[in-house]
Amino acid sequence: MNKRLEHLQQLYARHSPFLKERIRQYALLIRFHRPIGSLLLGWPALWALWLAAQGWPDGRILLIFILGVFFMRSAGCAINDFADREVDLRVARTKDRPIATGRVTAKEALGVFLFFITLSLILVLQLNTLAIYLSFVAVLSALVYPFVKRFTYLPQAFLGFAFAWAVPMAWVALTGETTKVSWLLFVIVVLWVMAYDTMYAMVDREDDLRIGVKSSAILFGDADKLMTGVMQACVLVGLLMLGGQLDMQWPYYLGLCVAGVFFIYQQYLIRDRDPSACFHAFLSNNWFGAAVFVGILLNYEIVAP
């Protein structure tokens, strides 16, 4: 027994540096150090959970969605970098990513993708049957999105669909069905994602034009600021309509006012189309999502019986 334990310790000591390095590279692959993607994916799910439950949702379902957001975002990063392994080398912002530099192989990236997709499916199996069926659409959208930028100038619409799909899934998980309100929120989230991902695409526009990658920032051209502003205005109008249909009270609308200030700030940041400022405008959408959520939360905590 002692000899076996000693042998295991020797094996660990021999392979520990390698294992630690692989884990570090996989963490970089899934952007563990940059949680903005998980946050932007998570806010719509939290909006939907609170609105569907009209307050605090079931704790088990809440935990499933929080973990699911992290797992699906991680899977999305892995398959995205697999799809872009040739492109990332030619873009200044992405040339140091693990696959682009050869620190992670394409096969390893596929393995990481399958690992997190499997974890996500295990979580989904804890939900009702309709939610399980909807989850296959989520997996398909995660697979398709990284490749559509080769064929369409609106990959942002596909990303919006993928991120917004958390809304009907959350609604179904809690209530067993979707409603007109849930689909209105779905459309709102699609438009929000399209707006902020267009700002994100503005960061890489020159590189994308050079290498032939398509994006809404290229499609809109000089009208990019106008189009993001129009989409943001539609998001706010949609959220106002949502509030009216659900009889939301003043905390919700106060949250929308704060969120609207972030939209104005983002338009200020992108005014000169400076890549660094456009990136900061993209990042500030986390605070937009948080402001809306706090408004929803306080509506049910302070006003609703």
Phi, psi and omega in degrees: 000315180295322179294321179295317178297319178296321178296318179296321178295322179293319178298317179298315181298325183287321186259353183303313179301320179296313181297318179298321180291320178296317179298319180297318180291322177293325177296321176294322180299318182270009178058040179301329181279354180230086187283003185303323179296318178295322180294315181292329174284328185284324184302312179300324178297318179292320175306310185295318181299315182290321181290319180294321181275348185055046181142204181298126178281172174305130186299323180295316180292322177300315179297319179300318182286324178297313178294320180298322177300314180295316181296315182290324177295319179297316177298319180297320178296318182295313181287330177295315180290329173297313181294326185261018187298332177272329183285318186302329179297336187256006180243128186303320185288335189243002187293344180260011179292155189305318180288318181301325181269355179086005180285338174230134180277164178298320179296321178296319179298319177296322177296318178297317178302310181296324179299311183285329175295319178298315177299321180296317181293324176300319177296314184298328180296348176276353183262182181285171188298316182296320177297323177297316178299317180296332183296333179292329174294321178298316179295317180298318180293324177295326179285320187282318189310313185299341185261345188287340180294349175280341190240340184221151176275005180236052174297337178297329177292322178293320177295320178300317178299314182298315181290321184285344182295342175298335183293302179297329178296316179295319181297315181293320181300327183267323188246347181083002181202166172257161180226174176300324179296319180295322179286329173297315178297323177303311180296319178302314182293320177303314181294320178298313180297318179299322180294309184285332178282338171293319175299319178298319180292334177296334178295321186257010190304315182296317177295319181295320177297321182292322185258357174088019176274139185264151177199164177294331178297323177286318180300314183285333179057232181291348179267013184299316180294319179298315184292320177295322178295319178297316180295321178295320177297320178295323178298313181294319177298317178298319179293326175295316177299318179299316179299321179294319181291333182258006180056043178289155185249190192302326179298325179296314183288330173296319176300320178294323178297314178297317179298320179298326177298322178294324176297318178297318178299320179295320177296325176295318182296321185271009187302325181256003180061026176293127184305317181296318180292323177296322178294319178293326175297317176302312183299326185290350177294340173302319181287329173299310180300320180294319181297317177298316181296317180298321177299317178295313181301311183291330177303316183276336181277324187261316190259310185295143181292000000 
